[in-house]
Amino acid sequence: MAILDAQMSTKRGKIRGRESRNQTLTTKVTATEYRAVEDAAASEAKTTGEWLRDLALEAVAVKAAGGTETVMLPEIVGVRLLLVNALRSVAIGQTMTPEAFDKLLDQIGTAKHELAGKLLAEGGR
């Protein structure tokens, strides 16, 4: 009987190996918004509550990390600048020396954050 008792005991406040969820977040939406949320949740085979919880926690994680836009956008801008500038040389039949390529990389490294900031300020055009 002692073995059975040991298997049956669980820590209070723990469900399925995780902290129990006992706090509620609520909001009001229109009927149209509600249907849109239901459809989005269903497309991921989740309940609306589960889908909203995942979305809210993802937003918190993104904000804590400084936002994906502020992290990713400068890198994307940098890659675009590199492609445009390197491919332009190729398209017009010029060859790029290793020194010119290194200079281009340095210029992109200093300009990408400024350009990304401008794009964010303009609304992401």
Z-matrix of the N, CA and C atoms (Angstrom, degrees):
N
C 1 1.439
C 2 1.526 1 111.92
N 3 1.303 2 118.45 1 -30.38
C 4 1.457 3 121.43 2 -179.02
C 5 1.527 4 111.11 3 -64.08
N 6 1.328 5 117.52 4 -35.24
C 7 1.457 6 120.69 5 179.34
C 8 1.521 7 109.48 6 -66.26
N 9 1.296 8 118.34 7 -44.18
C 10 1.453 9 122.52 8 179.23
C 11 1.519 10 111.26 9 -61.64
N 12 1.331 11 117.24 10 -42.68
C 13 1.462 12 121.27 11 179.15
C 14 1.529 13 111.06 12 -62.91
N 15 1.328 14 117.76 13 -38.78
C 16 1.462 15 121.59 14 -179.44
C 17 1.526 16 110.65 15 -66.93
N 18 1.327 17 117.33 16 -36.11
C 19 1.446 18 120.69 17 -179.61
C 20 1.526 19 111.56 18 -73.47
N 21 1.298 20 117.56 19 -30.33
C 22 1.455 21 121.56 20 -175.42
C 23 1.524 22 112.74 21 -82.13
N 24 1.335 23 117.48 22 -21.13
C 25 1.466 24 118.18 23 -176.07
C 26 1.527 25 110.23 24 -76.69
N 27 1.312 26 114.95 25 137.29
C 28 1.461 27 121.51 26 175.94
C 29 1.510 28 107.88 27 -132.20
N 30 1.297 29 115.82 28 156.17
C 31 1.458 30 119.52 29 178.37
C 32 1.518 31 109.09 30 -72.45
N 33 1.313 32 114.46 31 136.91
C 34 1.453 33 119.30 32 178.72
C 35 1.531 34 108.63 33 -68.14
N 36 1.319 35 117.29 34 136.44
C 37 1.448 36 121.17 35 179.97
C 38 1.521 37 113.29 36 90.56
N 39 1.301 38 117.83 37 -2.64
C 40 1.464 39 120.90 38 178.55
C 41 1.520 40 108.63 39 -113.13
N 42 1.325 41 115.07 40 133.34
C 43 1.450 42 121.29 41 176.83
C 44 1.514 43 107.22 42 -130.06
N 45 1.307 44 116.24 43 127.00
C 46 1.464 45 121.79 44 177.96
C 47 1.525 46 112.40 45 50.65
N 48 1.331 47 116.20 46 38.71
C 49 1.451 48 120.40 47 176.29
C 50 1.516 49 115.06 48 76.70
N 51 1.319 50 117.98 49 10.66
C 52 1.467 51 121.05 50 178.64
C 53 1.513 52 109.22 51 -130.35
N 54 1.304 53 114.93 52 164.34
C 55 1.457 54 120.81 53 176.72
C 56 1.524 55 108.86 54 -64.00
N 57 1.320 56 116.59 55 141.06
C 58 1.462 57 118.79 56 -179.07
C 59 1.523 58 109.89 57 -69.92
N 60 1.310 59 114.54 58 146.37
C 61 1.460 60 121.29 59 179.74
C 62 1.519 61 108.32 60 -96.56
N 63 1.314 62 115.93 61 107.57
C 64 1.462 63 118.31 62 -177.25
C 65 1.525 64 112.39 63 -129.99
N 66 1.309 65 117.92 64 11.41
C 67 1.459 66 122.56 65 176.24
C 68 1.528 67 108.05 66 -107.67
N 69 1.320 68 116.57 67 145.40
C 70 1.457 69 121.41 68 -176.32
C 71 1.526 70 110.35 69 -119.58
N 72 1.323 71 115.38 70 136.32
C 73 1.464 72 122.09 71 171.12
C 74 1.519 73 106.67 72 -112.78
N 75 1.321 74 116.72 73 134.80
C 76 1.467 75 118.87 74 179.90
C 77 1.524 76 110.11 75 -131.36
N 78 1.313 77 114.79 76 157.22
C 79 1.454 78 121.65 77 174.65
C 80 1.519 79 108.25 78 -155.30
N 81 1.297 80 116.34 79 161.90
C 82 1.463 81 120.91 80 177.66
C 83 1.521 82 108.45 81 -109.37
N 84 1.311 83 115.76 82 138.20
C 85 1.457 84 122.09 83 178.66
C 86 1.521 85 108.98 84 -135.28
N 87 1.314 86 115.71 85 163.24
C 88 1.463 87 120.04 86 175.96
C 89 1.530 88 108.55 87 -77.24
N 90 1.315 89 115.73 88 168.35
C 91 1.469 90 119.88 89 178.28
C 92 1.525 91 110.58 90 -62.17
N 93 1.323 92 116.98 91 -38.46
C 94 1.462 93 121.12 92 178.67
C 95 1.523 94 110.79 93 -65.24
N 96 1.326 95 116.21 94 -44.57
C 97 1.470 96 120.47 95 178.17
C 98 1.526 97 111.13 96 -62.49
N 99 1.332 98 116.16 97 -40.18
C 100 1.459 99 120.73 98 179.84
C 101 1.530 100 110.93 99 -62.00
N 102 1.323 101 116.41 100 -43.80
C 103 1.473 102 119.86 101 178.48
C 104 1.531 103 110.34 102 -63.23
N 105 1.332 104 116.64 103 -38.59
C 106 1.465 105 120.13 104 178.97
C 107 1.530 106 110.76 105 -64.51
N 108 1.322 107 116.69 106 -40.53
C 109 1.469 108 120.83 107 177.75
C 110 1.527 109 109.90 108 -66.13
N 111 1.328 110 117.05 109 -44.72
C 112 1.466 111 120.59 110 177.72
C 113 1.527 112 111.41 111 -58.70
N 114 1.326 113 117.14 112 -44.07
C 115 1.466 114 121.05 113 179.71
C 116 1.520 115 111.19 114 -64.05
N 117 1.334 116 116.87 115 -42.17
C 118 1.466 117 120.37 116 179.53
C 119 1.525 118 110.80 117 -64.09
N 120 1.315 119 116.85 118 -41.73
C 121 1.465 120 120.93 119 178.67
C 122 1.527 121 110.53 120 -65.57
N 123 1.317 122 116.45 121 -43.89
C 124 1.464 123 120.42 122 -179.60
C 125 1.518 124 111.45 123 -63.59
N 126 1.343 125 117.08 124 -34.53
C 127 1.464 126 119.75 125 -179.82
C 128 1.526 127 111.75 126 -65.61
N 129 1.336 128 116.87 127 -20.61
C 130 1.465 129 121.41 128 176.69
C 131 1.525 130 111.66 129 -105.88
N 132 1.337 131 116.26 130 12.31
C 133 1.468 132 123.29 131 179.94
C 134 1.529 133 111.48 132 54.76
N 135 1.343 134 115.73 133 44.74
C 136 1.462 135 121.48 134 178.81
C 137 1.519 136 109.04 135 -126.85
N 138 1.325 137 115.82 136 158.13
C 139 1.456 138 119.75 137 171.32
C 140 1.524 139 107.44 138 -73.79
N 141 1.325 140 116.40 139 162.12
C 142 1.467 141 118.47 140 -179.99
C 143 1.524 142 110.73 141 -62.55
N 144 1.319 143 117.34 142 -39.76
C 145 1.465 144 120.98 143 179.20
C 146 1.515 145 112.20 144 -62.92
N 147 1.317 146 115.90 145 -44.99
C 148 1.466 147 120.99 146 179.37
C 149 1.529 148 110.45 147 -64.26
N 150 1.337 149 116.75 148 -43.01
C 151 1.459 150 121.51 149 -179.89
C 152 1.529 151 110.74 150 -64.03
N 153 1.343 152 116.72 151 -44.83
C 154 1.461 153 120.54 152 179.41
C 155 1.526 154 111.65 153 -65.43
N 156 1.330 155 117.23 154 -40.00
C 157 1.468 156 120.73 155 178.14
C 158 1.521 157 110.08 156 -61.49
N 159 1.332 158 117.08 157 -47.19
C 160 1.466 159 120.78 158 179.09
C 161 1.525 160 111.06 159 -60.21
N 162 1.317 161 116.50 160 -42.98
C 163 1.466 162 121.50 161 -179.60
C 164 1.526 163 111.22 162 -64.23
N 165 1.327 164 116.77 163 -44.56
C 166 1.463 165 121.00 164 -179.70
C 167 1.528 166 111.01 165 -64.41
N 168 1.319 167 116.99 166 -44.86
C 169 1.466 168 120.25 167 -179.28
C 170 1.523 169 111.63 168 -67.85
N 171 1.323 170 116.92 169 -34.12
C 172 1.465 171 120.68 170 175.73
C 173 1.525 172 110.28 171 -64.73
N 174 1.328 173 116.80 172 -41.89
C 175 1.463 174 120.84 173 178.79
C 176 1.528 175 111.08 174 -63.59
N 177 1.320 176 116.92 175 -39.10
C 178 1.469 177 121.13 176 177.35
C 179 1.525 178 110.08 177 -63.67
N 180 1.326 179 117.06 178 -43.33
C 181 1.469 180 121.11 179 -179.95
C 182 1.527 181 110.94 180 -64.98
N 183 1.320 182 117.02 181 -40.68
C 184 1.467 183 120.88 182 179.28
C 185 1.524 184 110.06 183 -64.31
N 186 1.320 185 116.12 184 -43.86
C 187 1.469 186 120.03 185 -179.87
C 188 1.524 187 110.49 186 -64.25
N 189 1.325 188 116.96 187 -40.61
C 190 1.466 189 120.89 188 178.96
C 191 1.525 190 111.21 189 -64.67
N 192 1.320 191 116.72 190 -30.78
C 193 1.471 192 120.97 191 -179.46
C 194 1.520 193 111.70 192 -85.86
N 195 1.311 194 118.25 193 2.67
C 196 1.455 195 120.85 194 -179.87
C 197 1.509 196 113.09 195 93.55
N 198 1.307 197 117.50 196 5.58
C 199 1.461 198 121.47 197 179.10
C 200 1.513 199 111.67 198 84.22
N 201 1.311 200 116.62 199 135.14
C 202 1.465 201 119.54 200 -178.95
C 203 1.508 202 111.41 201 -66.99
N 204 1.344 203 117.37 202 -30.79
C 205 1.461 204 119.07 203 179.68
C 206 1.512 205 110.97 204 -62.10
N 207 1.327 206 117.04 205 -44.74
C 208 1.454 207 119.67 206 -177.16
C 209 1.516 208 112.07 207 -72.73
N 210 1.316 209 117.74 208 -21.13
C 211 1.458 210 121.29 209 179.20
C 212 1.528 211 110.89 210 -89.10
N 213 1.314 212 117.58 211 -45.53
C 214 1.453 213 121.87 212 -172.43
C 215 1.528 214 114.19 213 -87.51
N 216 1.299 215 118.17 214 -35.99
C 217 1.453 216 120.49 215 -172.86
C 218 1.529 217 113.50 216 -58.66
N 219 1.325 218 120.42 217 -45.34
C 220 1.469 219 118.11 218 178.51
C 221 1.530 220 112.73 219 -59.60
N 222 1.316 221 117.25 220 -36.02
C 223 1.469 222 119.93 221 178.90
C 224 1.518 223 111.21 222 -69.03
N 225 1.314 224 116.47 223 -40.13
C 226 1.466 225 120.32 224 178.20
C 227 1.524 226 110.12 225 -65.36
N 228 1.325 227 116.40 226 -42.84
C 229 1.465 228 120.74 227 177.54
C 230 1.523 229 109.58 228 -61.83
N 231 1.339 230 116.81 229 -41.55
C 232 1.459 231 120.59 230 179.15
C 233 1.514 232 112.72 231 -61.68
N 234 1.314 233 116.85 232 -43.69
C 235 1.467 234 120.64 233 178.76
C 236 1.521 235 110.32 234 -64.64
N 237 1.328 236 116.83 235 -40.72
C 238 1.467 237 120.18 236 178.57
C 239 1.525 238 111.01 237 -63.27
N 240 1.322 239 116.29 238 -44.86
C 241 1.468 240 119.67 239 178.19
C 242 1.524 241 111.34 240 -60.52
N 243 1.314 242 116.38 241 -42.45
C 244 1.463 243 120.71 242 179.34
C 245 1.527 244 110.42 243 -62.14
N 246 1.313 245 116.86 244 -47.61
C 247 1.463 246 120.24 245 -179.69
C 248 1.527 247 111.97 246 -62.15
N 249 1.319 248 116.09 247 -47.25
C 250 1.465 249 119.73 248 -178.27
C 251 1.524 250 110.51 249 -60.95
N 252 1.319 251 116.46 250 -47.40
C 253 1.461 252 119.72 251 -176.55
C 254 1.526 253 112.61 252 -71.67
N 255 1.322 254 117.74 253 -39.89
C 256 1.470 255 120.20 254 -179.72
C 257 1.530 256 110.55 255 -72.20
N 258 1.318 257 117.36 256 -42.63
C 259 1.461 258 120.18 257 -179.17
C 260 1.524 259 112.28 258 -69.96
N 261 1.319 260 117.52 259 -28.49
C 262 1.459 261 120.31 260 176.61
C 263 1.527 262 109.62 261 -60.73
N 264 1.315 263 116.32 262 -44.76
C 265 1.471 264 120.31 263 178.50
C 266 1.522 265 110.93 264 -60.59
N 267 1.297 266 116.39 265 -44.01
C 268 1.473 267 121.06 266 179.85
C 269 1.521 268 110.56 267 -65.27
N 270 1.322 269 116.77 268 -42.13
C 271 1.465 270 121.23 269 -176.63
C 272 1.521 271 112.73 270 -64.05
N 273 1.323 272 117.04 271 -33.07
C 274 1.462 273 118.96 272 -179.37
C 275 1.528 274 112.15 273 -96.94
N 276 1.330 275 116.07 274 9.20
C 277 1.452 276 120.67 275 173.68
C 278 1.514 277 115.87 276 82.69
N 279 1.319 278 117.58 277 12.74
C 280 1.454 279 120.42 278 177.63
C 281 1.519 280 110.15 279 -87.88
N 282 1.310 281 114.55 280 152.03
C 283 1.466 282 118.61 281 172.30
C 284 1.521 283 107.80 282 -103.00
N 285 1.303 284 115.08 283 147.93
C 286 1.459 285 119.91 284 -179.12
C 287 1.517 286 108.17 285 -108.14
N 288 1.300 287 115.93 286 126.88
C 289 1.461 288 120.44 287 178.69
C 290 1.523 289 108.75 288 -75.21
N 291 1.315 290 116.70 289 157.26
C 292 1.468 291 118.76 290 176.24
C 293 1.531 292 112.14 291 -57.62
N 294 1.322 293 117.37 292 -35.49
C 295 1.464 294 120.72 293 179.27
C 296 1.529 295 110.69 294 -66.75
N 297 1.330 296 115.96 295 -41.98
C 298 1.469 297 120.04 296 178.67
C 299 1.528 298 110.68 297 -64.74
N 300 1.328 299 116.44 298 -38.65
C 301 1.463 300 120.90 299 178.50
C 302 1.528 301 110.26 300 -65.01
N 303 1.338 302 116.97 301 -43.84
C 304 1.468 303 120.60 302 178.60
C 305 1.529 304 111.16 303 -63.16
N 306 1.338 305 116.07 304 -39.40
C 307 1.461 306 120.75 305 177.98
C 308 1.529 307 110.10 306 -63.88
N 309 1.336 308 116.15 307 -40.79
C 310 1.460 309 121.43 308 177.45
C 311 1.526 310 110.47 309 -61.45
N 312 1.319 311 117.21 310 -44.81
C 313 1.467 312 120.89 311 178.81
C 314 1.529 313 111.25 312 -60.94
N 315 1.337 314 116.85 313 -41.38
C 316 1.465 315 120.05 314 178.18
C 317 1.521 316 111.14 315 -63.15
N 318 1.339 317 116.74 316 -43.02
C 319 1.467 318 120.99 317 179.74
C 320 1.530 319 110.72 318 -63.32
N 321 1.318 320 115.47 319 -42.08
C 322 1.468 321 119.59 320 179.83
C 323 1.520 322 110.11 321 -65.95
N 324 1.331 323 116.41 322 -40.71
C 325 1.466 324 120.51 323 179.49
C 326 1.522 325 112.97 324 -58.25
N 327 1.333 326 116.69 325 -36.28
C 328 1.464 327 119.49 326 179.71
C 329 1.529 328 112.37 327 -85.29
N 330 1.313 329 118.76 328 -27.44
C 331 1.467 330 121.44 329 -174.34
C 332 1.522 331 113.60 330 -90.74
N 333 1.326 332 118.80 331 -24.73
C 334 1.475 333 120.30 332 -170.91
C 335 1.530 334 112.88 333 -63.21
N 336 1.332 335 118.74 334 -37.69
C 337 1.463 336 120.24 335 -179.13
C 338 1.527 337 111.18 336 -69.69
N 339 1.318 338 116.07 337 -39.96
C 340 1.466 339 120.37 338 177.98
C 341 1.529 340 110.68 339 -64.19
N 342 1.333 341 116.72 340 -45.64
C 343 1.462 342 120.32 341 179.88
C 344 1.521 343 111.76 342 -65.70
N 345 1.338 344 116.98 343 -40.10
C 346 1.467 345 120.29 344 177.92
C 347 1.520 346 110.71 345 -63.50
N 348 1.324 347 116.74 346 -40.20
C 349 1.473 348 120.57 347 177.06
C 350 1.520 349 111.94 348 -61.38
N 351 1.332 350 115.71 349 -40.49
C 352 1.466 351 119.54 350 177.99
C 353 1.524 352 110.69 351 -65.10
N 354 1.323 353 117.05 352 -41.35
C 355 1.472 354 120.01 353 178.62
C 356 1.511 355 111.19 354 -62.53
N 357 1.336 356 117.27 355 -43.67
C 358 1.471 357 120.57 356 178.54
C 359 1.527 358 110.96 357 -62.75
N 360 1.325 359 116.43 358 -40.81
C 361 1.460 360 120.49 359 179.85
C 362 1.523 361 111.74 360 -66.10
N 363 1.332 362 116.96 361 -32.95
C 364 1.466 363 121.11 362 179.56
C 365 1.519 364 112.37 363 -82.50
N 366 1.301 365 117.60 364 -5.02
C 367 1.457 366 120.71 365 179.27
C 368 1.504 367 113.84 366 95.75
N 369 1.315 368 118.60 367 19.83
C 370 1.454 369 122.75 368 173.29
C 371 1.500 370 116.35 369 80.57
N 372 1.313 371 119.22 370 7.25
C 373 1.466 372 124.16 371 179.31
C 374 1.488 373 113.60 372 -0.16
